[in-house]
Amino acid sequence: MRTDLFDFTLPANRIALRPAAPRDSARLLVVSGQGEFEDRTVRDLPALLRPGDALVVNDTKVLPASLHGRRIGRQSGAGGSGDREPAIAATLTKRLDGSRWNALVRPAKRLAVGDIVRFGGEGEVCFLEQLDATVEAKGPGGEVTFAFAFHGPVLDQALCERGEMPLPPYIAGRRPPDERDRTDYQTMFAREDGSVAAPTAGLHFTEDLVAALRARGINLHRVTLHVGPGTFLPVKTDDTSEHHMHAEWGSVSAQTAAALNATRRAGGRIVAVGSTSLRLIESAAAEDGTLTEFAGDTALFITPGYRFRAVDAMLTNFHLPRSTLFMLVCAFSGLDAMRCGYDHAIGAGYRFYSYGDACLLFRAA
């Protein structure tokens, strides 16, 4: 399909820079399977679902993966040893082992294989005077492999001390990350380290909302999908068929798969909380919708025409134009319905993107 079909214009003042407080007070645009929509709030979710439905949440945990440092030990120019070494910004993207990470860096042209980057100054723990990383490999597009001087839990502690939450560019470009983001940009379900972006639909949940859902007879089940930086990248090709989807690692336990299969047999609906949960459940589903245990990478790219196997409804935030996420919701609820819904949301003052409001989408009839 043509990529420009998924374009729209969003006024800058519709981009949320902080989440709603309390989280479940965010607005909720409900889109029916017939394309009709109504305005509600997230705390209305129990009344909008049925007893016996099952919510699937992503329990990945966002790492403080944004680091700032300087190259050390190599002169930066012709001016000699007095030249200041260049500043380096890095976002960790994938753990390779106990001491090695893939990362995206800026400016990548200032680094060569063998260079050392020192992140931060003195740490809060006396034996972590600095965090050094050696450039082990370089790839196209700013990718590098860092080999850190520390290993395992000690490295994790050092990263936690020096790292910042990797806010999306549309937020980080307007304000710096701060201590509030360490909790704001983390869902209440987070427990498995590995993401560099939050599964943002989960940000709307509170203990009170979960209790109300359970009281209604709606169960919650956990899956894990570690969100990579590709989630924010627009589709730059003219046709969606030419886009390369970044793979992300995920897992569905045998217990969760069995519970969701039982939900479907009993006539309940599977409701994915976020595009990450939806893509993972669909990756684990057979042609007839039966779920099995899954652990591995998924690069499932969902565009209009995709036949959904297992997911009946989804809770999701408002997404960027030309993004794979907007294409996914258009596949789920229909391109025309979602374009009309987004036009309504913009006109009605909904807040967009990671810290913004939400949609409850039912699969197009």
ZIHUPE-V230166 format. One record per backbone hydrogen bond with DSSP energy under -0.5 kcal/mol. NH is the residue of the N-H (numbers start at 1). CO is the residue of the C=O. E is the energy in kcal/mol with one decimal. If there is no record, write none. Layout:
NH/CO/E + NH/CO/E
This chain:
3/238/-2.4 + 5/2/-1.3 + 6/3/-2.1 + 7/4/-1.4 + 10/8/-0.5 + 14/11/-2.1 + 15/12/-1.6 + 16/14/-0.6 + 16/352/-1.8 + 25/22/-2.0 + 26/23/-1.3 + 28/40/-3.0 + 29/358/-2.4 + 30/28/-0.7 + 30/38/-2.7 + 31/29/-0.5 + 31/360/-2.7 + 32/30/-0.5 + 32/36/-3.3 + 35/32/-1.8 + 38/30/-1.6 + 40/28/-3.1 + 40/38/-0.5 + 42/26/-2.7 + 43/24/-1.5 + 44/41/-2.0 + 45/42/-2.3 + 47/44/-0.9 + 48/44/-1.2 + 48/45/-0.7 + 49/45/-1.0 + 49/46/-0.6 + 52/217/-2.6 + 53/50/-2.2 + 54/269/-2.9 + 55/219/-3.0 + 56/271/-2.4 + 57/55/-0.5 + 57/221/-2.8 + 59/57/-0.6 + 59/223/-2.8 + 61/192/-3.2 + 63/195/-2.9 + 65/63/-2.6 + 66/164/-2.3 + 67/65/-0.7 + 67/90/-3.4 + 69/88/-2.6 + 70/118/-2.0 + 71/86/-1.8 + 72/116/-2.7 + 80/77/-0.9 + 83/80/-2.0 + 88/69/-3.2 + 89/106/-2.8 + 90/67/-2.7 + 91/104/-2.6 + 92/65/-2.4 + 93/102/-2.8 + 94/102/-1.3 + 96/100/-2.8 + 97/100/-1.5 + 101/146/-2.1 + 102/94/-3.0 + 103/144/-2.4 + 104/91/-2.3 + 105/142/-2.4 + 106/89/-2.4 + 108/105/-0.6 + 110/107/-1.5 + 111/108/-1.9 + 114/135/-2.9 + 115/112/-2.4 + 116/72/-0.7 + 117/133/-2.9 + 118/70/-3.0 + 119/117/-0.6 + 119/131/-3.2 + 120/68/-1.4 + 120/118/-0.5 + 123/128/-1.5 + 128/125/-2.1 + 129/127/-0.8 + 131/119/-1.1 + 132/130/-0.6 + 133/117/-2.1 + 134/147/-2.7 + 135/115/-3.0 + 136/134/-0.8 + 136/145/-3.3 + 137/145/-1.1 + 139/143/-3.1 + 142/139/-0.7 + 143/140/-0.7 + 144/103/-2.5 + 145/137/-2.4 + 146/101/-3.0 + 146/144/-0.5 + 147/134/-2.5 + 148/99/-3.0 + 148/146/-0.6 + 149/132/-2.3 + 152/98/-2.0 + 154/151/-1.1 + 155/151/-0.7 + 156/152/-2.2 + 157/153/-2.2 + 158/154/-2.2 + 159/155/-2.7 + 160/156/-2.0 + 161/157/-2.0 + 162/158/-2.1 + 163/159/-2.9 + 164/66/-2.2 + 166/63/-0.7 + 167/165/-2.2 + 171/168/-1.8 + 172/168/-2.9 + 173/169/-2.1 + 174/171/-2.1 + 175/171/-1.5 + 181/178/-0.9 + 182/178/-0.5 + 182/179/-1.2 + 183/179/-0.5 + 183/180/-1.3 + 184/180/-3.1 + 185/181/-2.2 + 186/183/-1.3 + 188/202/-0.6 + 190/187/-1.2 + 191/59/-2.6 + 192/59/-2.2 + 193/191/-0.7 + 194/61/-1.6 + 195/61/-2.2 + 196/227/-2.6 + 200/198/-1.6 + 202/199/-1.9 + 203/200/-1.3 + 204/201/-1.1 + 205/202/-1.4 + 210/206/-2.4 + 211/207/-2.3 + 212/208/-2.1 + 213/209/-2.3 + 214/210/-2.3 + 215/211/-2.2 + 216/212/-1.2 + 217/214/-1.4 + 218/213/-2.4 + 219/53/-1.3 + 219/217/-0.6 + 221/55/-2.5 + 223/57/-2.4 + 224/251/-2.2 + 226/249/-2.6 + 227/225/-0.7 + 231/228/-1.4 + 232/229/-1.6 + 233/230/-1.2 + 235/322/-2.8 + 236/234/-0.7 + 240/1/-2.9 + 242/239/-1.7 + 243/240/-1.6 + 245/243/-0.6 + 248/298/-2.1 + 250/296/-2.6 + 251/224/-2.8 + 252/294/-2.8 + 257/253/-2.5 + 258/254/-2.3 + 259/255/-2.2 + 260/256/-2.4 + 261/257/-2.2 + 262/258/-2.1 + 263/259/-1.8 + 264/260/-2.0 + 265/261/-2.2 + 266/262/-1.7 + 267/264/-1.4 + 268/263/-2.6 + 271/54/-3.2 + 271/269/-0.6 + 272/270/-0.6 + 272/313/-2.4 + 273/56/-2.8 + 274/272/-1.2 + 274/315/-2.5 + 278/274/-1.9 + 279/275/-2.7 + 280/276/-2.0 + 281/277/-2.7 + 282/278/-2.7 + 283/279/-1.6 + 284/280/-1.5 + 285/281/-0.5 + 285/282/-0.6 + 286/290/-2.8 + 289/286/-2.1 + 292/284/-1.6 + 294/252/-2.4 + 296/250/-2.4 + 298/248/-2.5 + 302/300/-0.6 + 303/301/-0.6 + 306/303/-2.0 + 308/306/-0.7 + 312/270/-2.4 + 313/270/-1.6 + 314/361/-2.5 + 315/272/-2.6 + 316/359/-2.4 + 318/357/-0.8 + 322/6/-2.6 + 323/320/-1.3 + 324/233/-0.6 + 327/323/-1.9 + 328/324/-1.7 + 329/325/-2.1 + 330/326/-1.9 + 331/327/-1.9 + 332/328/-1.8 + 333/329/-2.7 + 334/330/-1.7 + 338/334/-2.3 + 339/335/-2.4 + 340/336/-2.4 + 341/337/-2.5 + 342/338/-2.8 + 343/339/-2.1 + 344/340/-2.4 + 345/341/-2.5 + 346/342/-2.6 + 347/343/-2.2 + 348/344/-2.2 + 349/346/-1.0 + 350/345/-2.6 + 352/14/-3.7 + 353/318/-1.0 + 356/353/-2.4 + 357/351/-3.1 + 358/27/-2.5 + 359/316/-3.4 + 360/29/-2.5 + 361/314/-3.2 + 361/359/-0.6 + 362/31/-2.1 + 363/312/-2.1 + 364/332/-2.7 + 365/33/-2.4
